[in-house]
Amino acid sequence: MSGKEQLFEVSLEREGAYRSISAALEAAERCVSDTTVPVRVLVAPGEYREQVEIRRPHVTLEGETADSVRIVGGLGAKMPRKMVAARMEDSAPSVRTRCWSMPTT
């Protein structure tokens, strides 16, 4: 991997953060064209009702604890509803990327 890790923040409440994980991942696609650059998406506690699709390598979704962040979605009756649990890391990256004026819901 090359380049400094790029950080995108998701929060249902914090001003200036993306409101969905999908919106943050779409921004990463637009803002970080070099797919060898690692992308970290920090997800604030909450329940995110969306289908998340990661289309690039070197992406980390990070939440405070496995119990504080839930991504809920499904494609049909046979699909599980709880799709992923997040994890916590001790050190936060120092590089923050913003290439939008204000995220939309």
ZAKOLVO-419243 format. One record per atom (N, C-alpha, C, O, CB): residue number from 1; residue in one letter; chain; atom name; x, y, z. Coordinates in steps of 0.2 Angstrom, whole numbers, plus 5000, padded with zeros to 4 digits. Atoms other than C-alpha are relative to their C-alpha. Glycine has a CB too. Layout:
N
k; r; c; a; X; Y; Z
NUM; A; A; CA; X; Y; Z .
...
END
This chain:
105
k; r; c; a; X; Y; Z
1; M; A; N; 5004; 4994; 5000 .
1; M; A; CA; 5000; 5000; 5000 .
1; M; A; C; 5004; 5006; 5000 .
1; M; A; O; 5010; 5006; 5003 .
1; M; A; CB; 4995; 5000; 5006 .
2; S; A; N; 4996; 4994; 5000 .
2; S; A; CA; 5006; 5017; 4997 .
2; S; A; C; 4995; 5006; 5002 .
2; S; A; O; 4989; 5006; 5002 .
2; S; A; CB; 5003; 5002; 4992 .
3; G; A; N; 5003; 4994; 4998 .
3; G; A; CA; 5001; 5035; 5002 .
3; G; A; C; 4997; 4999; 5008 .
3; G; A; O; 4997; 4994; 5011 .
3; G; A; CB; 4994; 5001; 4996 .
4; K; A; N; 5002; 5000; 4993 .
4; K; A; CA; 4994; 5040; 5019 .
4; K; A; C; 4993; 4998; 5000 .
4; K; A; O; 4989; 5000; 4996 .
4; K; A; CB; 5001; 5007; 5003 .
5; E; A; N; 5007; 5002; 4999 .
5; E; A; CA; 4978; 5033; 5026 .
5; E; A; C; 4995; 5006; 5000 .
5; E; A; O; 4997; 5011; 5003 .
5; E; A; CB; 4999; 4996; 5006 .
6; Q; A; N; 5005; 4995; 5000 .
6; Q; A; CA; 4963; 5043; 5022 .
6; Q; A; C; 4994; 4999; 5004 .
6; Q; A; O; 4992; 4993; 5005 .
6; Q; A; CB; 4997; 5002; 4993 .
7; L; A; N; 5005; 5002; 4995 .
7; L; A; CA; 4949; 5045; 5035 .
7; L; A; C; 4994; 5004; 4998 .
7; L; A; O; 4993; 5009; 4996 .
7; L; A; CB; 5002; 5003; 5007 .
8; F; A; N; 5007; 4998; 5001 .
8; F; A; CA; 4930; 5047; 5033 .
8; F; A; C; 4996; 4999; 5006 .
8; F; A; O; 4997; 4993; 5008 .
8; F; A; CB; 4997; 4997; 4993 .
9; E; A; N; 5004; 5000; 4994 .
9; E; A; CA; 4918; 5050; 5047 .
9; E; A; C; 4993; 4999; 4999 .
9; E; A; O; 4990; 5003; 4995 .
9; E; A; CB; 5002; 5005; 5005 .
10; V; A; N; 5008; 5001; 5000 .
10; V; A; CA; 4900; 5043; 5049 .
10; V; A; C; 4997; 5001; 5006 .
10; V; A; O; 5000; 4998; 5011 .
10; V; A; CB; 4999; 4993; 4997 .
11; S; A; N; 5004; 4999; 4994 .
11; S; A; CA; 4888; 5049; 5062 .
11; S; A; C; 4993; 5002; 4998 .
11; S; A; O; 4992; 5006; 4994 .
11; S; A; CB; 5004; 5006; 5004 .
12; L; A; N; 5007; 4998; 5001 .
12; L; A; CA; 4869; 5051; 5063 .
12; L; A; C; 4999; 5006; 5003 .
12; L; A; O; 4994; 5009; 5002 .
12; L; A; CB; 4996; 4994; 5003 .
13; E; A; N; 5002; 4994; 4997 .
13; E; A; CA; 4871; 5066; 5074 .
13; E; A; C; 5005; 5005; 4999 .
13; E; A; O; 5004; 5011; 5000 .
13; E; A; CB; 5000; 4998; 5008 .
14; R; A; N; 4995; 4995; 5000 .
14; R; A; CA; 4888; 5075; 5072 .
14; R; A; C; 5000; 5004; 4994 .
14; R; A; O; 5000; 5001; 4988 .
14; R; A; CB; 5007; 4996; 5001 .
15; E; A; N; 5000; 4995; 5005 .
15; E; A; CA; 4888; 5090; 5061 .
15; E; A; C; 5007; 4999; 4996 .
15; E; A; O; 5012; 4998; 4999 .
15; E; A; CB; 4999; 5007; 5002 .
16; G; A; N; 4994; 5001; 5004 .
16; G; A; CA; 4900; 5088; 5046 .
16; G; A; C; 5002; 4993; 4998 .
16; G; A; O; 5006; 4992; 4994 .
16; G; A; CB; 5006; 5003; 5004 .
17; A; A; N; 4999; 5007; 5001 .
17; A; A; CA; 4900; 5069; 5046 .
17; A; A; C; 4995; 4998; 4995 .
17; A; A; O; 4990; 5000; 4994 .
17; A; A; CB; 5000; 4996; 5006 .
18; Y; A; N; 5004; 5003; 5004 .
18; Y; A; CA; 4893; 5058; 5033 .
18; Y; A; C; 4994; 4997; 5004 .
18; Y; A; O; 4995; 4994; 5009 .
18; Y; A; CB; 5003; 4995; 4995 .
19; R; A; N; 5006; 5003; 4996 .
19; R; A; CA; 4875; 5052; 5038 .
19; R; A; C; 5000; 4992; 4999 .
19; R; A; O; 4996; 4989; 5002 .
19; R; A; CB; 4994; 5003; 4998 .
20; S; A; N; 5000; 5008; 5002 .
20; S; A; CA; 4878; 5034; 5030 .
20; S; A; C; 5007; 4998; 4999 .
20; S; A; O; 5011; 5001; 4996 .
20; S; A; CB; 4995; 4999; 4995 .
21; I; A; N; 4994; 5003; 5002 .
21; I; A; CA; 4892; 5022; 5028 .
21; I; A; C; 5001; 5000; 4993 .
21; I; A; O; 5006; 5001; 4990 .
21; I; A; CB; 5000; 4993; 5003 .
22; S; A; N; 4999; 5000; 5007 .
22; S; A; CA; 4888; 5021; 5010 .
22; S; A; C; 5002; 5007; 4997 .
22; S; A; O; 5006; 5007; 4992 .
22; S; A; CB; 4993; 4998; 4997 .
23; A; A; N; 4998; 4993; 5003 .
23; A; A; CA; 4889; 5040; 5007 .
23; A; A; C; 5008; 5001; 5002 .
23; A; A; O; 5011; 5004; 4997 .
23; A; A; CB; 4996; 5005; 5004 .
24; A; A; N; 4992; 4999; 4999 .
24; A; A; CA; 4907; 5039; 5015 .
24; A; A; C; 5004; 4996; 4996 .
24; A; A; O; 5009; 4998; 4993 .
24; A; A; CB; 5001; 4998; 5008 .
25; L; A; N; 4996; 5004; 5005 .
25; L; A; CA; 4912; 5025; 5004 .
25; L; A; C; 5000; 5003; 4993 .
25; L; A; O; 5004; 5002; 4989 .
25; L; A; CB; 4997; 4993; 5000 .
26; E; A; N; 5001; 4997; 5006 .
26; E; A; CA; 4905; 5034; 4989 .
26; E; A; C; 5005; 5006; 4999 .
26; E; A; O; 5008; 5007; 4994 .
26; E; A; CB; 4993; 5002; 4998 .
27; A; A; N; 4996; 4995; 5000 .
27; A; A; CA; 4915; 5049; 4994 .
27; A; A; C; 5008; 4998; 4999 .
27; A; A; O; 5012; 5001; 4996 .
27; A; A; CB; 5000; 5004; 5007 .
28; A; A; N; 4993; 5003; 5001 .
28; A; A; CA; 4931; 5038; 4996 .
28; A; A; C; 5001; 4999; 4993 .
28; A; A; O; 5007; 5000; 4990 .
28; A; A; CB; 5001; 4994; 5004 .
29; E; A; N; 5000; 5002; 5007 .
29; E; A; CA; 4928; 5032; 4978 .
29; E; A; C; 5002; 5007; 4996 .
29; E; A; O; 5006; 5007; 4992 .
29; E; A; CB; 4994; 4997; 4997 .
30; R; A; N; 4999; 4993; 5004 .
30; R; A; CA; 4927; 5051; 4972 .
30; R; A; C; 5007; 5003; 5002 .
30; R; A; O; 5010; 5006; 4998 .
30; R; A; CB; 4995; 5004; 5001 .
31; C; A; N; 4994; 4996; 4997 .
31; C; A; CA; 4941; 5058; 4983 .
31; C; A; C; 5007; 4997; 5000 .
31; C; A; O; 5012; 5000; 4999 .
31; C; A; CB; 4999; 5002; 5007 .
32; V; A; N; 4994; 5004; 5000 .
32; V; A; CA; 4954; 5044; 4983 .
32; V; A; C; 5000; 4996; 4994 .
32; V; A; O; 4999; 4990; 4995 .
32; V; A; CB; 5001; 4996; 5007 .
33; S; A; N; 5000; 5004; 5006 .
33; S; A; CA; 4957; 5038; 4966 .
33; S; A; C; 5005; 4995; 5000 .
33; S; A; O; 5004; 4990; 4996 .
33; S; A; CB; 5001; 5005; 4994 .
34; D; A; N; 4994; 5006; 5000 .
34; D; A; CA; 4973; 5028; 4970 .
34; D; A; C; 4997; 4995; 5005 .
34; D; A; O; 4997; 4996; 5011 .
34; D; A; CB; 5006; 5004; 5003 .
35; T; A; N; 5003; 5005; 4996 .
35; T; A; CA; 4966; 5012; 4976 .
35; T; A; C; 5005; 4996; 5005 .
35; T; A; O; 5003; 4992; 5008 .
35; T; A; CB; 4997; 4995; 4996 .
36; T; A; N; 4995; 5003; 4995 .
36; T; A; CA; 4982; 5007; 4985 .
36; T; A; C; 5001; 5004; 5006 .
36; T; A; O; 5004; 5002; 5011 .
36; T; A; CB; 5007; 5000; 4996 .
37; V; A; N; 5000; 4996; 4994 .
37; V; A; CA; 4979; 5021; 4997 .
37; V; A; C; 4995; 4997; 5005 .
37; V; A; O; 4989; 4997; 5003 .
37; V; A; CB; 4999; 5008; 4999 .
38; P; A; N; 5005; 5003; 4995 .
38; P; A; CA; 4971; 5014; 5013 .
38; P; A; C; 4995; 5005; 5002 .
38; P; A; O; 4996; 5011; 5003 .
38; P; A; CB; 5003; 4997; 5006 .
39; V; A; N; 5006; 4996; 4998 .
39; V; A; CA; 4954; 5021; 5018 .
39; V; A; C; 4997; 4997; 5006 .
39; V; A; O; 4996; 4991; 5007 .
39; V; A; CB; 4995; 5001; 4994 .
40; R; A; N; 5003; 5002; 4993 .
40; R; A; CA; 4947; 5021; 5036 .
40; R; A; C; 4994; 5004; 5000 .
40; R; A; O; 4993; 5010; 5000 .
40; R; A; CB; 5005; 5001; 5006 .
41; V; A; N; 5006; 4997; 4999 .
41; V; A; CA; 4929; 5024; 5039 .
41; V; A; C; 4998; 4999; 5007 .
41; V; A; O; 4997; 4994; 5010 .
41; V; A; CB; 4994; 4997; 4995 .
42; L; A; N; 5002; 5000; 4993 .
42; L; A; CA; 4925; 5029; 5057 .
42; L; A; C; 4993; 5001; 5001 .
42; L; A; O; 4990; 5005; 4998 .
42; L; A; CB; 5004; 5005; 5004 .
43; V; A; N; 5007; 5000; 4999 .
43; V; A; CA; 4908; 5025; 5062 .
43; V; A; C; 4998; 5001; 5007 .
43; V; A; O; 4999; 4997; 5011 .
43; V; A; CB; 4997; 4993; 4997 .
44; A; A; N; 5003; 4998; 4993 .
44; A; A; CA; 4899; 5033; 5077 .
44; A; A; C; 4995; 4995; 5002 .
44; A; A; O; 4992; 4992; 4998 .
44; A; A; CB; 4998; 5007; 5000 .
45; P; A; N; 5005; 5005; 4997 .
45; P; A; CA; 4888; 5022; 5088 .
45; P; A; C; 4993; 5002; 4997 .
45; P; A; O; 4991; 5008; 4996 .
45; P; A; CB; 4999; 5001; 5007 .
46; G; A; N; 5006; 4999; 5002 .
46; G; A; CA; 4871; 5019; 5081 .
46; G; A; C; 4998; 4994; 4995 .
46; G; A; O; 5002; 4990; 4994 .
46; G; A; CB; 4999; 5006; 4996 .
47; E; A; N; 5003; 5005; 5004 .
47; E; A; CA; 4860; 5008; 5070 .
47; E; A; C; 5000; 5003; 4993 .
47; E; A; O; 4996; 5008; 4992 .
47; E; A; CB; 4994; 4997; 5002 .
48; Y; A; N; 5000; 4997; 5007 .
48; Y; A; CA; 4863; 5011; 5051 .
48; Y; A; C; 4996; 4995; 4996 .
48; Y; A; O; 4999; 4989; 4995 .
48; Y; A; CB; 5008; 5001; 4997 .
49; R; A; N; 5005; 5004; 5004 .
49; R; A; CA; 4849; 5004; 5040 .
49; R; A; C; 5002; 5001; 4993 .
49; R; A; O; 4999; 5006; 4990 .
49; R; A; CB; 4993; 5001; 5002 .
50; E; A; N; 4997; 4999; 5007 .
50; E; A; CA; 4858; 5002; 5023 .
50; E; A; C; 5003; 4993; 4998 .
50; E; A; O; 5005; 4989; 5002 .
50; E; A; CB; 5004; 5006; 4999 .
51; Q; A; N; 4996; 5005; 5003 .
51; Q; A; CA; 4866; 4989; 5012 .
51; Q; A; C; 5006; 5003; 4998 .
51; Q; A; O; 5007; 5008; 4994 .
51; Q; A; CB; 4996; 4996; 4994 .
52; V; A; N; 4994; 4997; 5001 .
52; V; A; CA; 4884; 4992; 5012 .
52; V; A; C; 5004; 4996; 4995 .
52; V; A; O; 5005; 4990; 4996 .
52; V; A; CB; 5004; 5001; 5007 .
53; E; A; N; 4996; 5004; 5005 .
53; E; A; CA; 4895; 4987; 4997 .
53; E; A; C; 5007; 5004; 5000 .
53; E; A; O; 5007; 5010; 4998 .
53; E; A; CB; 4996; 5000; 4993 .
54; I; A; N; 4993; 4997; 5000 .
54; I; A; CA; 4914; 4990; 4998 .
54; I; A; C; 5003; 4998; 4993 .
54; I; A; O; 5003; 4992; 4992 .
54; I; A; CB; 5004; 4997; 5006 .
55; R; A; N; 4997; 5001; 5007 .
55; R; A; CA; 4921; 4991; 4980 .
55; R; A; C; 5007; 5001; 4999 .
55; R; A; O; 5009; 5001; 4993 .
55; R; A; CB; 4996; 5004; 4995 .
56; R; A; N; 4993; 4999; 5001 .
56; R; A; CA; 4939; 4995; 4983 .
56; R; A; C; 5004; 4996; 5005 .
56; R; A; O; 5001; 4995; 5011 .
56; R; A; CB; 5001; 5007; 5000 .
57; P; A; N; 4996; 5004; 4995 .
57; P; A; CA; 4953; 4986; 4992 .
57; P; A; C; 5003; 5005; 5006 .
57; P; A; O; 5002; 5011; 5005 .
57; P; A; CB; 5006; 4997; 4997 .
58; H; A; N; 4997; 4996; 4995 .
58; H; A; CA; 4961; 4993; 5008 .
58; H; A; C; 4995; 5004; 5004 .
58; H; A; O; 4997; 5010; 5005 .
58; H; A; CB; 5006; 5004; 4997 .
59; V; A; N; 5005; 4996; 4996 .
59; V; A; CA; 4945; 4999; 5017 .
59; V; A; C; 4999; 4996; 5007 .
59; V; A; O; 4998; 4990; 5007 .
59; V; A; CB; 4994; 5000; 4996 .
60; T; A; N; 5001; 5003; 4993 .
60; T; A; CA; 4943; 4997; 5036 .
60; T; A; C; 4994; 5004; 5002 .
60; T; A; O; 4994; 5010; 5002 .
60; T; A; CB; 5006; 5001; 5004 .
61; L; A; N; 5006; 4996; 4997 .
61; L; A; CA; 4926; 5001; 5044 .
61; L; A; C; 5002; 4999; 5008 .
61; L; A; O; 5003; 4993; 5010 .
61; L; A; CB; 4993; 4996; 4998 .
62; E; A; N; 4998; 5000; 4993 .
62; E; A; CA; 4929; 5005; 5062 .
62; E; A; C; 4995; 5003; 5005 .
62; E; A; O; 4993; 5009; 5003 .
62; E; A; CB; 5007; 5003; 5001 .
63; G; A; N; 5005; 4997; 4995 .
63; G; A; CA; 4917; 5008; 5077 .
63; G; A; C; 5003; 4999; 5006 .
63; G; A; O; 5008; 4996; 5007 .
63; G; A; CB; 4993; 4996; 4999 .
64; E; A; N; 4997; 5000; 4993 .
64; E; A; CA; 4919; 5010; 5095 .
64; E; A; C; 5000; 4993; 5003 .
64; E; A; O; 5005; 4991; 5006 .
64; E; A; CB; 4996; 5005; 5005 .
65; T; A; N; 5001; 5007; 4998 .
65; T; A; CA; 4913; 4993; 5100 .
65; T; A; C; 4996; 4996; 4995 .
65; T; A; O; 4992; 4998; 4991 .
65; T; A; CB; 4998; 4999; 5007 .
66; A; A; N; 5004; 5004; 5005 .
66; A; A; CA; 4905; 4978; 5091 .
66; A; A; C; 4993; 5001; 5002 .
66; A; A; O; 4989; 4999; 4998 .
66; A; A; CB; 5002; 4992; 5001 .
67; D; A; N; 5007; 5000; 4998 .
67; D; A; CA; 4889; 4981; 5101 .
67; D; A; C; 4998; 5007; 4999 .
67; D; A; O; 4992; 5008; 4999 .
67; D; A; CB; 5000; 4999; 5007 .
68; S; A; N; 5003; 4993; 5001 .
68; S; A; CA; 4888; 5000; 5098 .
68; S; A; C; 4999; 5002; 4993 .
68; S; A; O; 4995; 5007; 4992 .
68; S; A; CB; 5006; 5005; 5003 .
69; V; A; N; 5001; 4998; 5007 .
69; V; A; CA; 4888; 5000; 5079 .
69; V; A; C; 4997; 4994; 4997 .
69; V; A; O; 4999; 4988; 4997 .
69; V; A; CB; 5006; 5002; 4996 .
70; R; A; N; 5004; 5006; 5004 .
70; R; A; CA; 4875; 4989; 5069 .
70; R; A; C; 4999; 5003; 4993 .
70; R; A; O; 4996; 5008; 4992 .
70; R; A; CB; 4994; 4998; 5004 .
71; I; A; N; 5002; 4998; 5007 .
71; I; A; CA; 4873; 4989; 5050 .
71; I; A; C; 4995; 4995; 4999 .
71; I; A; O; 4996; 4989; 4999 .
71; I; A; CB; 5006; 4999; 4995 .
72; V; A; N; 5006; 5004; 5001 .
72; V; A; CA; 4856; 4982; 5047 .
72; V; A; C; 4997; 5001; 4993 .
72; V; A; O; 4996; 5006; 4990 .
72; V; A; CB; 4994; 5001; 5005 .
73; G; A; N; 5002; 5000; 5006 .
73; G; A; CA; 4850; 4977; 5030 .
73; G; A; C; 4999; 4993; 4997 .
73; G; A; O; 5001; 4988; 5000 .
73; G; A; CB; 5004; 5004; 4995 .
74; G; A; N; 5001; 5007; 5003 .
74; G; A; CA; 4845; 4962; 5019 .
74; G; A; C; 4997; 5001; 4993 .
74; G; A; O; 4994; 5006; 4991 .
74; G; A; CB; 4995; 4996; 5004 .
75; L; A; N; 5002; 5001; 5007 .
75; L; A; CA; 4841; 4957; 5001 .
75; L; A; C; 4994; 4996; 4999 .
75; L; A; O; 4991; 4996; 4994 .
75; L; A; CB; 5006; 4997; 4996 .
76; G; A; N; 5006; 5004; 5000 .
76; G; A; CA; 4827; 4945; 5005 .
76; G; A; C; 4999; 4997; 5006 .
76; G; A; O; 5003; 4997; 5011 .
76; G; A; CB; 5001; 4995; 4994 .
77; A; A; N; 5002; 5004; 4994 .
77; A; A; CA; 4819; 4934; 5017 .
77; A; A; C; 5005; 4995; 5003 .
77; A; A; O; 5005; 4994; 5009 .
77; A; A; CB; 4993; 4996; 4999 .
78; K; A; N; 4995; 5005; 4998 .
78; K; A; CA; 4833; 4922; 5018 .
78; K; A; C; 5007; 5003; 5002 .
78; K; A; O; 5012; 4999; 5004 .
78; K; A; CB; 5001; 4995; 4994 .
79; M; A; N; 4994; 4996; 4998 .
79; M; A; CA; 4847; 4935; 5021 .
79; M; A; C; 5000; 5002; 5007 .
79; M; A; O; 4995; 5004; 5010 .
79; M; A; CB; 5001; 5006; 4995 .
80; P; A; N; 4999; 4998; 4993 .
80; P; A; CA; 4853; 4938; 5039 .
80; P; A; C; 4999; 5008; 5000 .
80; P; A; O; 5001; 5012; 4996 .
80; P; A; CB; 5006; 4998; 5003 .
81; R; A; N; 5001; 4993; 4999 .
81; R; A; CA; 4848; 4955; 5045 .
81; R; A; C; 5006; 5004; 5003 .
81; R; A; O; 5007; 5009; 5001 .
81; R; A; CB; 4994; 5002; 5005 .
82; K; A; N; 4994; 4996; 4997 .
82; K; A; CA; 4863; 4960; 5056 .
82; K; A; C; 5006; 4998; 4995 .
82; K; A; O; 5008; 4992; 4995 .
82; K; A; CB; 5001; 4998; 5007 .
83; M; A; N; 4995; 5001; 5005 .
83; M; A; CA; 4877; 4961; 5043 .
83; M; A; C; 5007; 5000; 5002 .
83; M; A; O; 5011; 4997; 5000 .
83; M; A; CB; 4999; 5004; 4994 .
84; V; A; N; 4993; 4999; 4998 .
84; V; A; CA; 4893; 4967; 5052 .
84; V; A; C; 5000; 5003; 5007 .
84; V; A; O; 4996; 5007; 5009 .
84; V; A; CB; 5003; 5004; 4995 .
85; A; A; N; 4998; 4997; 4993 .
85; A; A; CA; 4900; 4971; 5069 .
85; A; A; C; 5006; 5004; 4999 .
85; A; A; O; 5011; 5002; 4995 .
85; A; A; CB; 5000; 4995; 5006 .
86; A; A; N; 4994; 4996; 5001 .
86; A; A; CA; 4913; 4985; 5070 .
86; A; A; C; 5005; 4998; 5006 .
86; A; A; O; 5003; 4995; 5011 .
86; A; A; CB; 4998; 5008; 5000 .
87; R; A; N; 4995; 5001; 4995 .
87; R; A; CA; 4929; 4985; 5080 .
87; R; A; C; 5003; 5006; 5002 .
87; R; A; O; 5002; 5011; 4999 .
87; R; A; CB; 5005; 4995; 4998 .
88; M; A; N; 4997; 4994; 4998 .
88; M; A; CA; 4939; 4997; 5090 .
88; M; A; C; 5007; 4999; 5000 .
88; M; A; O; 5010; 4994; 5001 .
88; M; A; CB; 4998; 5001; 5008 .
89; E; A; N; 4993; 5000; 5000 .
89; E; A; CA; 4957; 5002; 5088 .
89; E; A; C; 5002; 5006; 5004 .
89; E; A; O; 4999; 5011; 5006 .
89; E; A; CB; 5003; 5001; 4993 .
90; D; A; N; 4997; 4996; 4995 .
90; D; A; CA; 4968; 5011; 5100 .
90; D; A; C; 5002; 5007; 4997 .
90; D; A; O; 5001; 5012; 5000 .
90; D; A; CB; 5006; 4997; 5004 .
91; S; A; N; 4997; 4994; 5003 .
91; S; A; CA; 4976; 5024; 5089 .
91; S; A; C; 4996; 5003; 4994 .
91; S; A; O; 4994; 4999; 4990 .
91; S; A; CB; 5007; 4999; 4998 .
92; A; A; N; 5003; 4997; 5006 .
92; A; A; CA; 4967; 5036; 5077 .
92; A; A; C; 5005; 5003; 4995 .
92; A; A; O; 5010; 5005; 4997 .
92; A; A; CB; 4995; 5006; 5003 .
93; P; A; N; 4996; 4997; 5005 .
93; P; A; CA; 4974; 5041; 5061 .
93; P; A; C; 5000; 5007; 5000 .
93; P; A; O; 4996; 5011; 5002 .
93; P; A; CB; 4998; 4997; 4993 .
94; S; A; N; 4999; 4993; 4999 .
94; S; A; CA; 4981; 5058; 5059 .
94; S; A; C; 4997; 5004; 4993 .
94; S; A; O; 4996; 5010; 4994 .
94; S; A; CB; 5007; 5002; 5001 .
95; V; A; N; 5002; 4996; 5006 .
95; V; A; CA; 4975; 5062; 5041 .
95; V; A; C; 4993; 4999; 4999 .
95; V; A; O; 4990; 4994; 5000 .
95; V; A; CB; 5004; 4996; 4994 .
96; R; A; N; 5008; 4999; 5001 .
96; R; A; CA; 4957; 5068; 5038 .
96; R; A; C; 4999; 5002; 4993 .
96; R; A; O; 5002; 5008; 4991 .
96; R; A; CB; 4997; 5004; 5006 .
97; T; A; N; 5002; 4998; 5007 .
97; T; A; CA; 4950; 5069; 5021 .
97; T; A; C; 4993; 5003; 5000 .
97; T; A; O; 4988; 5000; 5002 .
97; T; A; CB; 5001; 4994; 4995 .
98; R; A; N; 5007; 4998; 5002 .
98; R; A; CA; 4935; 5080; 5016 .
98; R; A; C; 5001; 5003; 4993 .
98; R; A; O; 5005; 5008; 4992 .
98; R; A; CB; 4998; 5006; 5006 .
99; C; A; N; 5000; 4998; 5007 .
99; C; A; CA; 4931; 5083; 4998 .
99; C; A; C; 4993; 5002; 4998 .
99; C; A; O; 4991; 5002; 4992 .
99; C; A; CB; 5003; 4996; 4995 .
100; W; A; N; 5007; 4998; 5001 .
100; W; A; CA; 4913; 5089; 5000 .
100; W; A; C; 4999; 5006; 5004 .
100; W; A; O; 5002; 5007; 5009 .
100; W; A; CB; 4995; 4994; 5002 .
101; S; A; N; 5002; 4994; 4996 .
101; S; A; CA; 4904; 5104; 5006 .
101; S; A; C; 4996; 4998; 5006 .
101; S; A; O; 4997; 5000; 5012 .
101; S; A; CB; 4997; 5005; 4996 .
102; M; A; N; 5004; 5003; 4995 .
102; M; A; CA; 4891; 5095; 5016 .
102; M; A; C; 4997; 4994; 4998 .
102; M; A; O; 4993; 4994; 4993 .
102; M; A; CB; 4995; 5005; 5003 .
103; P; A; N; 5003; 5006; 5002 .
103; P; A; CA; 4885; 5077; 5016 .
103; P; A; C; 4992; 5001; 5000 .
103; P; A; O; 4989; 5005; 5004 .
103; P; A; CB; 5002; 4994; 5004 .
104; T; A; N; 5007; 5000; 5000 .
104; T; A; CA; 4867; 5074; 5012 .
104; T; A; C; 4997; 4993; 5002 .
104; T; A; O; 5001; 4988; 5002 .
104; T; A; CB; 4997; 5001; 4993 .
105; T; A; N; 5003; 5006; 4997 .
105; T; A; CA; 4855; 5061; 5020 .
105; T; A; C; 4997; 4996; 4994 .
105; T; A; O; 4994; 4991; 4996 .
105; T; A; CB; 4995; 5002; 5005 .
END
